[in-house]
Amino acid sequence: MIDTIAAISSPFGEGAIGVLRLSGPRSHAILDRLFTGNATIPRRLARGRLIKDAVELDDVLATTFSAPNSYTGEDMAEIFCHGGLLVTRRILDALLAEGARLAEPGEFSFRAFSNGKMDLTQAEAVMDVIHAQTDLALRASQDQLAGRLGHAMGELRTALLQILAHLEAYIDFPDEDIAPETGQMFLSRIESVSLEIEKLLATADRGRILREGVRTVIYGPPNVGKSSLLNALSGFDRAIVSPIPGTTRDLIEESVNVGGIRLILADTAGIRATDDLVEKEGVARSQRAHDAADLILEVHAANEPFPSPSTVAPRTLLVANKADLGIHPDWQNRGIPVSCLERTGFDDLEKAIIGLVLGGAAQLENASVAINARHQACLARALEGCRAATAGLSENLPIELISIELHTALDAVGEVMGKIESDDILGEIFSTFCIGK
């Protein structure tokens, strides 16, 4: 019999409401022993008091869920109490004293996965929803939680199973006149699967951007308004602005939402030759941040000649600040003119950032499928297996060897969805969850 687990599911700290969860075969019985109300009707809230050893713990709302119609697929109970640290802890202690066990991190979601309530991509999306910091990231994680990625992986798995079924029928029953599809037809079926895998792999960078944000460096010479740009994008005076060159000497970071993309902005020291040891270290740190950045906003003064050399580095947007002072002819059709003083030009800057990072507004509309690093590694193995099978068919290798390569691809696709044997992999994934989820 599976243990009954309990945990505080609301965030640590004080709040108006605290939430506690029970899951397992004794959930309803444990609640009944402590709760004075009537929570026997599933999915209906009941009000009552929680009493343990003749001591009232709190005035609460409680509800039950019956298997399999619950989040975990097991009998469950949830308690909604006042959100103080002491009261939630006392209620949890009472649940544990009645025979429940403290849940491990992610154990509720793990039970939901184990009981077929969700596949592994959906389980991972639970934490993505919790950690989402932009509307775009939230939409992508909610679509994954709804099963969009899992559906795509299921279609890939079905296609590979059909191909393998045909091959293995030919291998296992040579006397039944089951001929393998020959020539271009069979190759096209495998290549079709490869193409779908490539499309999913192409979303890996998008997924990293949505989940982790874009490391963005504001870079350029002194006194061109780098700190002003940081303040304008963040919406408050995060960095000191001064007409004195060399004011910024260390990296100043701030996280902002630009068009649904999280930018982790770093304001840097102005790039120039200097004998000041502190400023020299700041310039060196600026250069290191520049080299490691996903996106560089290279800032210059719009009223001054275009900088030399005129080549623009990869992943870089030229920003011509101080456009309110006029725009030098050199900047014609170059860069993005903005004025941090008058707050103009920022719509164009936002569009340019989206265009460089995600490929523009069209990519934003299709950002609901975005694989993570684990999915990427699995799909890369699947693609390698499909390509090896394609090459083997082209070289007329034995069908048995083609089958082995396709099995490799099938296993890798199954691993994305959680159709795997290794408890170590599952343990590592669910250990990143918070307790109570």
BELLINDA-V866145 format. One record per pair of residues at least 6 apart in sequence whose C-alpha atoms are under 6 Angstrom apart, sorted by sequence separation. I is the first residue (numbers start at 1). J is the second residue. If there is no record, write none. Layout:
BEGIN
i=I j=J
i=I j=J
END
This chain:
BEGIN
i=50 j=56
i=51 j=57
i=67 j=73
i=68 j=74
i=113 j=119
i=132 j=138
i=231 j=237
i=256 j=262
i=338 j=344
i=354 j=360
i=39 j=46
i=50 j=57
i=67 j=74
i=231 j=238
i=256 j=263
i=338 j=345
i=10 j=18
i=38 j=46
i=50 j=58
i=67 j=75
i=170 j=178
i=255 j=263
i=10 j=19
i=49 j=58
i=66 j=75
i=129 j=138
i=255 j=264
i=9 j=19
i=37 j=47
i=49 j=59
i=65 j=75
i=254 j=264
i=255 j=265
i=8 j=19
i=9 j=20
i=37 j=48
i=48 j=59
i=49 j=60
i=65 j=76
i=254 j=265
i=8 j=20
i=36 j=48
i=48 j=60
i=64 j=76
i=129 j=141
i=227 j=239
i=253 j=265
i=271 j=283
i=7 j=20
i=36 j=49
i=47 j=60
i=64 j=77
i=128 j=141
i=253 j=266
i=269 j=282
i=389 j=402
i=7 j=21
i=35 j=49
i=47 j=61
i=63 j=77
i=252 j=266
i=269 j=283
i=323 j=337
i=6 j=21
i=35 j=50
i=46 j=61
i=63 j=78
i=251 j=266
i=252 j=267
i=323 j=338
i=324 j=339
i=6 j=22
i=34 j=50
i=46 j=62
i=62 j=78
i=125 j=141
i=251 j=267
i=319 j=335
i=320 j=336
i=321 j=337
i=323 j=339
i=389 j=405
i=5 j=22
i=34 j=51
i=45 j=62
i=62 j=79
i=251 j=268
i=269 j=286
i=318 j=335
i=319 j=336
i=320 j=337
i=321 j=338
i=322 j=339
i=5 j=23
i=45 j=63
i=61 j=79
i=268 j=286
i=302 j=320
i=321 j=339
i=4 j=23
i=44 j=63
i=61 j=80
i=125 j=144
i=297 j=316
i=301 j=320
i=302 j=321
i=4 j=24
i=43 j=63
i=60 j=80
i=125 j=145
i=249 j=269
i=295 j=315
i=296 j=316
i=297 j=317
i=298 j=318
i=299 j=319
i=300 j=320
i=301 j=321
i=302 j=322
i=385 j=405
i=43 j=64
i=60 j=81
i=248 j=269
i=295 j=316
i=298 j=319
i=301 j=322
i=302 j=323
i=385 j=406
i=4 j=26
i=42 j=64
i=43 j=65
i=122 j=144
i=223 j=245
i=234 j=256
i=42 j=65
i=122 j=145
i=222 j=245
i=303 j=326
i=385 j=408
i=39 j=63
i=303 j=327
i=304 j=328
i=306 j=330
i=385 j=409
i=302 j=327
i=303 j=328
i=305 j=330
i=382 j=409
i=249 j=279
i=382 j=412
i=250 j=282
i=249 j=282
i=378 j=412
i=72 j=111
i=73 j=112
i=72 j=112
i=375 j=416
i=73 j=115
i=216 j=264
i=217 j=265
i=222 j=270
i=27 j=76
i=213 j=262
i=214 j=263
i=215 j=264
i=216 j=265
i=217 j=266
i=218 j=267
i=221 j=270
i=24 j=74
i=25 j=75
i=27 j=77
i=213 j=263
i=214 j=264
i=220 j=270
i=221 j=271
i=24 j=75
i=220 j=271
i=23 j=75
i=23 j=76
i=22 j=76
i=22 j=77
i=21 j=77
i=21 j=78
i=20 j=78
i=20 j=79
i=19 j=79
i=19 j=80
i=18 j=80
i=18 j=81
i=17 j=81
i=18 j=82
i=17 j=82
i=18 j=83
i=16 j=82
i=17 j=83
i=16 j=83
i=15 j=83
i=14 j=83
i=14 j=84
i=14 j=85
i=137 j=210
i=224 j=300
i=216 j=293
i=224 j=301
i=215 j=293
i=220 j=298
i=215 j=294
i=216 j=295
i=217 j=296
i=218 j=297
i=219 j=298
i=220 j=299
i=214 j=294
i=216 j=296
i=5 j=100
i=6 j=101
i=7 j=102
i=4 j=100
i=5 j=101
i=6 j=102
i=7 j=103
i=5 j=102
i=6 j=103
i=5 j=103
i=136 j=260
i=135 j=260
i=134 j=260
i=207 j=370
i=206 j=370
i=207 j=371
i=207 j=372
i=203 j=370
i=204 j=371
i=194 j=383
i=143 j=368
i=140 j=368
i=121 j=417
i=120 j=417
i=119 j=417
i=120 j=418
i=106 j=430
i=105 j=431
i=106 j=433
i=105 j=433
i=106 j=434
i=105 j=434
i=106 j=435
i=108 j=437
i=105 j=435
i=104 j=435
i=106 j=437
i=9 j=436
i=8 j=436
i=7 j=436
END
